[in-house]
Amino acid sequence: MSFASRDSRVRAAAWIGLVAGLCVIALLLAERNSSAQISANLSSAKPASANAVNGEPPLRIPSNVAWTEETLKLVSRGDAFRGSLLGRRCNHCHGEEGFSSVAAFPNLAGMDRMSFWKQMQDFRSGKRSSPVMEPIAQGFSERDAADLAAYFAMLPTASDPQDNRAFPQAMHDPARATMAIRLIIFGDGQRGIPPCQSCHGPVFYVKGAPPLAKQNGDYLEQQLEYFSSGFRSNDINVRMRSVARQLTAEEKTAVSEFYGAGLGPGVN
């Protein structure tokens, strides 16, 4: 065998080894790039709830309350007398007879049991934010909340000469009454806004939707702003957030003032 043939085979083997090495390196790089791409895809596939959208809080379960048969039984069996004793600590803000002297605080007299109980559970779980109400609600058990609900539901809503309720408040601009009546009675089908009375009465009451006929206007307007901004998000099926975001600032004021003036349907 000649030295020329042996040198040719050596050079060929060296080239083969070099090519093989380059192939291995290429495969390793491809594998690394593939892993990185998979990781990137997984990251981009995270649920939308993991990130804030349009500056709003991340999507979350609006409420832990479910209207099961057990829940309905618990709420319906509330003891109004025991609730009257527990309710003494509520008097400072909500009034001794369930009507607050401050228009920015909600009236509780005549509120249906399920609406009251749901809000208390949402405060307890933090689904509804309030630096005042969250610690108070956490001090009440589910049974306590049912007893309080029974008590406030039985309180009369007729005016009392001796109380100092803020309700009703005057409408600052009576011209807004027409706008309010349209939304409360008819809604706005073009924007997908149902009439207020279809959920809050007297036409129909949705479970957990409070009656508004005797509610303070300042409180209602504040809650509409909270729903609109997403600060309050304990509405099941995103019903109130969807409605509030469709309303203009003037419409929110009009509806709130109309109810707060005692002009809403179902007052009498």
C-alpha positions in Angstrom: 0.0 0.0 0.0 1.4 3.4 -1.0 1.8 6.3 1.3 -0.5 8.4 -1.0 -3.4 5.9 -0.6 -2.9 5.9 3.2 -2.8 9.7 3.4 -6.0 9.9 1.3 -7.8 7.5 3.7 -6.6 9.5 6.7 -7.8 12.8 5.2 -11.2 11.2 4.4 -11.6 9.9 7.9 -10.7 13.3 9.3 -13.3 15.0 7.1 -15.9 12.4 8.1 -15.1 13.0 11.8 -15.3 16.7 11.3 -18.7 16.5 9.5 -20.0 14.2 12.2 -18.9 16.6 14.9 -20.6 19.5 13.1 -23.8 17.4 12.8 -23.8 16.7 16.5 -23.3 20.3 17.3 -26.1 21.3 15.0 -28.4 18.7 16.6 -27.6 20.0 20.0 -28.2 23.6 19.0 -31.5 22.6 17.3 -32.6 20.8 20.4 -31.8 23.8 22.6 -33.7 26.1 20.3 -36.6 23.8 20.2 -36.8 23.7 24.0 -36.6 27.4 24.2 -39.4 27.7 21.7 -41.6 25.3 23.6 -41.0 27.2 26.8 -41.9 30.4 25.0 -45.1 28.9 23.6 -46.1 27.6 27.0 -45.5 31.0 28.5 -47.6 32.7 25.8 -50.3 30.1 26.3 -50.9 31.0 30.0 -54.6 31.9 30.7 -55.5 35.5 30.2 -56.4 35.7 33.8 -52.8 35.5 34.7 -52.1 39.0 33.4 -54.0 42.2 33.8 -55.8 43.4 30.7 -56.3 47.0 29.8 -55.1 48.0 33.3 -57.9 46.0 35.0 -57.3 43.5 37.8 -56.7 39.9 36.6 -59.8 37.8 35.9 -61.0 35.8 38.9 -63.9 33.9 40.3 -66.4 36.7 41.2 -68.0 35.0 44.2 -67.7 31.8 46.2 -71.5 31.8 46.7 -73.5 29.2 44.9 -77.2 29.0 45.3 -77.4 25.4 46.2 -80.3 23.8 48.1 -78.2 23.8 51.3 -77.4 27.5 50.9 -81.0 28.5 50.3 -82.1 26.5 53.4 -79.4 28.1 55.5 -80.4 31.6 54.5 -84.2 31.0 54.8 -83.8 29.7 58.4 -82.2 32.9 59.8 -83.4 34.0 63.2 -84.5 37.6 63.0 -84.5 38.1 66.8 -80.9 36.8 67.1 -80.1 39.0 64.1 -81.5 42.1 65.9 -78.9 41.5 68.7 -76.1 41.0 66.3 -77.2 44.0 64.2 -76.5 46.5 67.0 -72.9 46.8 65.8 -74.3 47.8 62.3 -76.3 50.8 63.7 -73.4 53.2 63.6 -73.2 53.3 59.8 -76.5 51.8 58.7 -78.8 53.4 61.2 -80.8 51.9 64.1 -83.7 51.1 61.8 -81.7 50.1 58.7 -81.6 53.6 57.1 -78.3 55.4 57.1 -77.9 59.1 57.9 -75.1 59.3 55.4 -76.1 59.0 51.7 -72.8 57.3 50.8 -73.7 54.3 53.1 -76.2 51.7 52.0 -79.6 51.3 53.6 -80.3 47.8 54.8 -83.9 47.9 55.8 -86.1 45.7 53.6 -83.2 44.1 51.8 -84.0 40.6 50.8 -82.2 37.8 52.6 -80.2 36.3 49.8 -78.8 39.7 48.7 -77.6 40.6 52.2 -76.2 37.1 52.8 -74.3 37.1 49.6 -72.6 40.4 50.2 -71.6 39.3 53.7 -70.0 36.1 52.3 -68.2 38.1 49.6 -66.8 40.5 52.2 -65.7 37.5 54.3 -63.9 35.9 51.4 -62.5 39.2 50.0 -64.4 38.9 46.8 -65.8 42.3 47.6 -63.2 44.7 48.8 -63.8 47.1 51.7 -61.4 48.0 54.5 -64.4 48.6 56.8 -66.7 45.7 55.9 -64.2 42.9 55.4 -63.0 42.6 59.0 -66.6 43.1 60.3 -67.9 40.3 58.0 -65.1 38.0 59.0 -66.3 38.2 62.6 -69.7 36.7 61.6 -70.3 33.1 60.8 -72.6 32.0 57.9 -75.3 31.4 60.5 -74.8 34.9 61.9 -75.1 36.4 58.4 -78.3 34.5 57.9 -79.7 35.8 61.2 -78.7 39.4 60.2 -80.3 38.9 56.8 -83.6 37.8 58.4 -83.5 40.8 60.7 -82.9 43.5 58.1 -85.4 41.9 55.7 -88.2 42.3 58.2 -87.5 46.0 59.0 -90.1 48.4 57.8 -89.2 50.8 55.1 -91.8 53.5 55.8 -90.5 56.8 57.0 -90.3 57.5 60.7 -90.5 61.0 62.1 -88.0 60.2 64.7 -85.2 58.8 62.6 -82.5 60.7 60.8 -82.3 58.8 57.5 -80.7 60.5 54.5 -83.2 58.9 52.2 -84.7 60.3 50.1 -82.3 62.8 48.5 -83.3 65.5 46.0 -82.4 65.1 42.4 -79.8 67.8 41.6 -81.0 68.0 38.0 -84.7 67.0 37.6 -84.1 67.0 33.8 -82.2 63.7 34.2 -85.4 62.0 35.3 -86.4 61.1 31.7 -83.0 59.5 31.1 -83.3 57.5 34.3 -86.8 56.3 33.6 -85.8 55.1 30.2 -83.0 53.0 31.6 -84.8 51.7 34.6 -88.1 50.8 32.8 -86.9 50.0 29.3 -83.1 49.7 29.3 -81.2 50.2 26.0 -81.5 47.2 23.6 -79.0 48.7 21.1 -76.3 48.6 23.8 -77.4 45.4 25.4 -78.5 47.1 28.6 -81.5 45.4 30.3 -83.9 47.5 32.3 -82.9 47.9 36.0 -86.2 46.6 37.2 -85.7 43.3 35.4 -83.1 42.3 38.0 -83.7 44.6 41.0 -87.5 44.6 40.9 -90.3 45.0 40.9 -90.7 43.2 37.6 -88.2 40.5 38.6 -85.6 39.8 41.2 -82.5 37.9 40.4 -81.0 35.9 43.3 -78.4 38.1 45.0 -79.5 41.3 43.2 -80.7 43.8 45.9 -83.8 45.8 45.6 -83.0 49.5 44.8 -86.3 51.2 45.5 -85.2 52.6 48.9 -81.4 52.8 48.4 -79.3 56.0 48.8 -78.3 57.7 45.5 -74.7 58.5 46.5 -74.0 54.9 47.4 -75.5 53.6 44.1 -73.5 56.0 42.0 -70.3 54.9 43.8 -71.1 51.3 43.2 -71.7 51.9 39.5 -68.3 53.5 39.3 -66.7 50.6 41.1 -68.3 48.1 38.7 -67.3 50.2 35.7 -63.7 50.4 36.8 -63.5 46.8 37.8 -62.7 47.7 41.4 -65.8 45.8 42.4 -66.1 42.5 40.6 -68.3 40.2 42.8 -71.1 40.2 40.3 -71.8 36.6 39.1 -71.8 36.3 35.3 -70.2 39.8 35.0 -73.7 41.3 34.8 -73.2 44.6 36.6 -69.7 45.2 35.2 -71.1 44.8 31.6 -74.0 47.2 32.3 -71.9 49.8 34.2 -69.3 50.0 31.5 -72.0 50.8 28.9 -73.4 53.7 30.9 -72.1 57.3 30.5 -71.2 59.3 33.6 -74.4 61.3 33.3 -76.5 58.1 33.0 -75.0 56.7 36.1 -75.8 59.9 38.0 -79.3 60.0 36.6 -80.2 56.4 37.6 -78.6 56.8 41.0 -80.3 60.1 41.8 -83.7 58.8 40.6 -83.6 55.8 43.0 -82.1 57.9 45.7 -84.9 60.4 45.4 -87.4 57.7 46.1 -88.8 57.8 42.6 -87.9 54.3 41.4 -90.5 51.6 40.7 -91.6 49.6 43.7 -91.3 52.4 46.2 -94.9 52.2 47.1 
